[in-house]
């Protein structure tokens, strides 16, 4: 387990709240301390931590891996931040991009051409985990003269019919 400042702060907060609650049960300090020492980790890991995971939009981030990108398309959102930050694809030709990412899922609409442009590739990144997440994640790669010039990540809301 990694002891981060946020973890320690939350653990201390839970400890104080449990101490205050246990003080209402019994006035003997050693009993209150015993109850608090036993209840604090249980409450943190079975109540506080699950609530943090449900209501936060945190997700694991991984380094880009071409094999994992193609094998698990529903987990591509984990690699997208690394792909965007390192700009690995910028300047690469279409055939290299296709080698790394596979065939694109669809082409984006180009208003100037009034058709789906083969110079705007889109990849489905999946859905980030979270209790209130209602968006699909996508990556659009734009080419000019057969080379990557721009990448953007965007979201589209899920709709149920």
C-alpha positions as CSV (number, residue, x, y, z in Angstrom):
1,X,0.0,0.0,0.0
2,X,1.3,3.4,-0.9
3,X,0.9,6.0,1.9
4,X,-0.1,9.2,0.1
5,X,-1.0,12.5,1.8
6,X,-4.6,12.2,0.8
7,X,-4.8,8.6,2.2
8,X,-3.3,9.7,5.5
9,X,-5.6,12.7,5.7
10,X,-8.7,10.6,5.0
11,X,-7.6,8.0,7.5
12,X,-7.1,10.6,10.2
13,X,-10.5,12.1,9.5
14,X,-12.2,8.7,9.8
15,X,-10.2,8.0,13.0
16,X,-11.4,11.3,14.5
17,X,-15.0,10.7,13.5
18,X,-15.0,7.2,14.9
19,X,-13.3,8.4,18.1
20,X,-16.1,11.0,18.5
21,X,-18.7,8.4,17.9
22,X,-17.1,5.9,20.2
23,X,-16.8,8.5,22.9
24,X,-20.6,8.6,23.1
25,X,-20.8,4.9,23.7
26,X,-18.3,4.6,26.6
27,X,-16.4,7.1,28.7
28,X,-13.4,4.9,29.3
29,X,-10.5,6.1,27.1
30,X,-9.0,2.6,26.6
31,X,-12.3,1.2,25.3
32,X,-12.8,4.2,23.0
33,X,-9.3,3.7,21.7
34,X,-9.8,0.0,21.1
35,X,-13.1,0.5,19.3
36,X,-11.5,3.3,17.2
37,X,-8.5,1.3,16.3
38,X,-10.6,-1.7,15.1
39,X,-13.4,0.3,13.4
40,X,-11.3,2.9,11.5
41,X,-9.7,0.6,8.9
42,X,-12.9,-1.3,8.5
43,X,-15.0,1.9,7.9
44,X,-12.3,3.3,5.6
45,X,-11.9,0.3,3.4
46,X,-15.6,-0.8,3.4
47,X,-17.4,2.6,3.4
48,X,-15.2,5.6,2.5
49,X,-13.0,4.0,-0.2
50,X,-15.9,2.5,-2.1
51,X,-17.8,5.8,-2.0
52,X,-14.8,7.6,-3.3
53,X,-14.5,5.1,-6.2
54,X,-18.2,5.4,-7.0
55,X,-18.4,9.2,-7.1
56,X,-15.0,10.0,-8.6
57,X,-14.1,9.7,-12.2
58,X,-10.6,8.3,-11.6
59,X,-9.5,5.5,-13.8
60,X,-6.2,3.7,-14.4
61,X,-3.9,5.1,-17.0
62,X,-1.4,3.0,-18.9
63,X,1.4,3.5,-21.4
64,X,0.4,3.1,-25.0
65,X,0.7,-0.5,-26.2
66,X,-0.3,-1.4,-29.7
67,X,-1.1,-5.0,-28.9
68,X,-3.4,-4.0,-26.0
69,X,-5.0,-1.2,-28.1
70,X,-6.2,-3.7,-30.6
71,X,-6.9,-6.6,-28.2
72,X,-9.1,-4.6,-25.8
73,X,-10.8,-1.7,-27.5
74,X,-13.1,-1.1,-24.6
75,X,-10.1,-0.2,-22.4
76,X,-8.4,2.2,-24.9
77,X,-9.3,5.2,-22.7
78,X,-6.6,4.0,-20.3
79,X,-3.9,4.6,-23.0
80,X,-5.4,7.7,-24.6
81,X,-3.8,10.2,-22.3
82,X,-0.3,8.8,-22.9
83,X,-1.0,8.7,-26.6
84,X,-2.0,12.4,-26.6
85,X,0.7,13.6,-24.2
86,X,3.6,12.0,-25.9
87,X,2.4,12.9,-29.5
88,X,3.8,9.6,-30.8
89,X,1.6,9.7,-33.8
90,X,2.3,13.2,-35.0
91,X,4.1,13.3,-38.4
92,X,3.5,9.5,-39.0
93,X,2.0,8.4,-42.3
94,X,-1.4,6.6,-42.5
95,X,0.1,3.2,-42.9
96,X,2.2,3.5,-39.7
97,X,-0.8,4.7,-37.8
98,X,-2.9,1.8,-39.1
99,X,-0.1,-0.6,-38.0
100,X,-0.1,0.9,-34.5
101,X,-3.9,1.4,-34.0
102,X,-5.5,-0.9,-36.5
103,X,-8.2,0.0,-38.9
104,X,-10.1,3.1,-37.9
105,X,-13.7,2.7,-36.7
106,X,-15.1,5.4,-39.0
107,X,-14.3,8.6,-40.9
108,X,-15.5,12.0,-39.6
109,X,-17.7,14.3,-41.6
110,X,-15.9,17.1,-43.6
111,X,-18.3,20.0,-44.2
112,X,-16.0,21.4,-47.0
113,X,-16.3,18.1,-48.9
114,X,-19.8,17.2,-47.8
115,X,-18.7,13.6,-47.3
116,X,-16.9,11.5,-44.7
117,X,-13.3,12.4,-45.1
118,X,-10.7,9.6,-45.3
119,X,-8.3,12.2,-43.7
120,X,-10.2,12.2,-40.3
121,X,-10.0,8.8,-38.6
122,X,-12.0,8.0,-35.4
123,X,-11.4,5.3,-32.8
124,X,-13.8,4.3,-30.1
125,X,-12.0,4.5,-26.7
126,X,-14.7,2.9,-24.6
127,X,-16.5,4.2,-21.5
128,X,-14.6,5.5,-18.5
129,X,-15.8,3.9,-15.3
130,X,-17.9,5.9,-12.8
131,X,-21.3,5.8,-11.3
132,X,-22.6,8.9,-13.2
133,X,-20.6,8.7,-16.4
134,X,-22.9,8.9,-19.4
135,X,-20.3,9.6,-22.1
136,X,-18.5,7.5,-24.7
137,X,-14.9,8.5,-25.3
138,X,-13.5,8.9,-28.9
139,X,-10.2,9.8,-30.5
140,X,-10.1,11.7,-33.8
141,X,-6.9,11.8,-35.8
142,X,-6.6,14.3,-38.7
143,X,-4.2,13.8,-41.6
144,X,-2.8,16.3,-44.0
145,X,-0.7,15.2,-47.0
146,X,-0.9,11.6,-45.6
147,X,0.7,12.6,-42.2
148,X,-0.9,13.1,-38.7
149,X,-1.3,16.8,-38.0
150,X,-3.8,16.9,-35.2
151,X,-5.4,14.6,-32.6
152,X,-8.3,15.3,-30.4
153,X,-10.3,13.4,-27.8
154,X,-14.0,14.0,-27.4
155,X,-17.1,12.6,-25.8
156,X,-20.6,11.8,-26.9
157,X,-23.4,11.2,-24.4
158,X,-24.9,7.7,-24.3
159,X,-28.6,7.5,-25.3
160,X,-30.9,4.6,-24.5
161,X,-33.9,3.9,-26.7
